[in-house]
Amino acid sequence: MTKKVRLTFEELAETSSVTLGHYDEHAESFWQGTKDHDVSQNREALLQHLRGNPPYRILDFGCGPGRDLKFFKAMGHTAIGLDGAQRFVELARKHSGCEVWHQDFLGLKLPAEYFDGIFANASLFHVPSQELPRVLRGLCASLKSEGVLFSSNPRGENQEGWSDERYGAYYDWERWSELVAAAGFAEITHYYRPAGLPREQQPWLASVWRKSLDRREARAVRRE
């Protein structure tokens, strides 16, 4: 791991291909190992801050085999999954019955102002730091006005690199909040997981964000 990294185009491509290859190879065991994980705190953190009348359109960003897609659909929402691992896409469609898009995080093609909320649970940390601002701006653009982004990532000291066959970037709260705010979001709340443990035993940093008003909208609000 290192604190400062500048990757070439080829190295960026490798972060995706090797990481996704790992998940494709271990997709079934990943499903068995995570399908019963209790992330109800994270799902509720997103849902309680959505505005407007349900059902909501929710993007499960990095949906994996479909555990949370299945939950959102059962709640009556329109849930759409997105993952870069082909095998995860296949399993997510099977387990949830939802629409699932096969897209690399580094090559996103998302509709503008389409989603009420984005659920990025244990996914955004796979984006290399030099690409994260662009990816976050893309997620922001795909949210409706005042839409909500939830993210949960393993925290660290702003280092990144390879862990076996997976690439990851690990931020502390200060740096993470700077990056997300710069992409057009305003913080709602953040917390550490698992709940009820000393901080050193809470490896996950979760945060909830609302799409900020753009300058023209903000000026209009001030005039009213």
NORMOQUI-V586220 format. One record per residue. PSI is psi in degrees with one decimal (NA if undefined). Layout:
[[PSI] [PSI]]
//
This chain:
[[148.4] [157.5] [-20.5] [121.5] [135.4] [111.3] [144.9] [170.4] [-43.2] [-39.6] [-36.8] [-45.7] [-36.2] [-35.6] [-36.6] [-51.3] [-41.9] [-44.3] [-46.4] [-34.5] [-39.1] [-46.7] [-37.0] [-42.1] [-32.1] [22.2] [-45.0] [-44.7] [-32.6] [-44.0] [-48.0] [-34.4] [-17.4] [-9.6] [-23.8] [8.5] [137.1] [100.7] [28.5] [-34.6] [-40.2] [-43.1] [-41.7] [-33.2] [-34.7] [-53.8] [-36.9] [-15.3] [0.8] [143.4] [159.2] [-175.7] [131.1] [163.0] [153.0] [154.6] [116.9] [131.7] [120.0] [98.2] [111.6] [54.3] [-14.9] [-145.1] [-0.9] [12.1] [-51.5] [-28.9] [-45.5] [-40.8] [-50.3] [-39.6] [-42.2] [-25.5] [-4.8] [4.3] [161.7] [103.0] [130.8] [130.4] [158.1] [129.9] [152.4] [-15.7] [119.4] [-40.6] [-36.6] [-41.6] [-45.7] [-45.8] [-39.3] [-41.6] [-41.7] [-46.5] [-29.7] [-27.2] [14.3] [163.9] [133.2] [127.3] [135.1] [100.6] [135.0] [139.3] [-28.0] [-1.7] [50.9] [143.2] [90.4] [143.2] [147.6] [139.0] [51.1] [-33.5] [144.5] [-33.3] [153.3] [127.9] [101.9] [79.6] [112.5] [48.9] [-45.2] [-20.2] [-14.1] [-8.0] [122.3] [145.7] [-34.8] [-20.4] [-13.8] [-43.7] [-41.2] [-42.9] [-43.2] [-39.5] [-38.2] [-40.3] [-41.6] [-44.3] [-26.9] [-8.2] [145.9] [168.1] [127.5] [21.3] [167.0] [136.0] [127.0] [136.8] [147.0] [126.7] [151.5] [131.7] [163.7] [-152.0] [42.0] [39.6] [163.3] [161.8] [-164.4] [138.0] [99.4] [-117.0] [20.5] [134.8] [137.9] [154.4] [134.1] [113.0] [152.6] [171.8] [-41.6] [-47.7] [-41.7] [-44.9] [-36.5] [-45.3] [-44.2] [-40.5] [-39.2] [-22.0] [-2.4] [22.2] [153.4] [134.3] [137.1] [-52.5] [164.4] [157.3] [171.4] [149.3] [154.6] [150.7] [150.9] [7.9] [159.6] [150.9] [-38.6] [-14.3] [16.6] [87.8] [-8.6] [133.0] [117.2] [144.3] [151.5] [134.1] [146.7] [138.1] [125.8] [155.2] [140.4] [174.7] [-41.1] [-42.8] [-40.8] [-41.3] [-40.5] [-39.8] [-41.3] [-30.6] [-23.4] [NA]]
//
